[in-house]
Amino acid sequence: GLILAGPLADASGLHTTFLALSLPMLALGVAAVFMPALRELDNEPRADSGIP
């Protein structure tokens, strides 16, 4: 990430770089909302069914 951010900031400016690099982070955040495995992290563990 930093290997690309430095030259990108030099070429296009810091404001444009922050905007360009924030879009993938926003997409990852929105995608995480729809991932069931992440939504279930705060759930209490289910009771053991007694089967080893």
N, C-alpha and C positions, 0 to 999 in steps of 0.2 A: 504494500500500500504506500509506504513512504517513498519507495523507489519511483513510483509514478507521480506522487503528489508534488514533489519538489520541482521537477521539470514542467509539470502542468501549471503550477503556480507561477513559475518564471515566464512561461509562454503566454498565459491568458489572464493572469492576475489572480489575486487571492480570493476576491469575491466570487468570481466565476468558478474557481476551483472548489470552494466550499459548497457552492450550489451543485456542481457536477457530482461531487462525492457524497452529497447528502441524499441524492435520489436513490442510489442502491440501498442505503441504510433505511430509508423510508419504505422501500419495497420489501425488504426483509422483515421489518416490523409489522407491516400489514399481512404478510404471508404467515408470520408466527401466530397471528390471531386465529387463523383457520386450521392450525395443526392440532389435532386432538391430543397428541402426546404432551404437548406443552400446556394445554388447558387443564389436563388431569394432574399436573404436578402438585397442586395444592390440595387435592382430594385426600381424605383419610384412607389409609390402606383398608382393603376389604378383609373381613374376618376369614380366617383360615377354614377351609372346608373340611379339614381333618384327613384329607387324602395326602399321603407322603409323596 
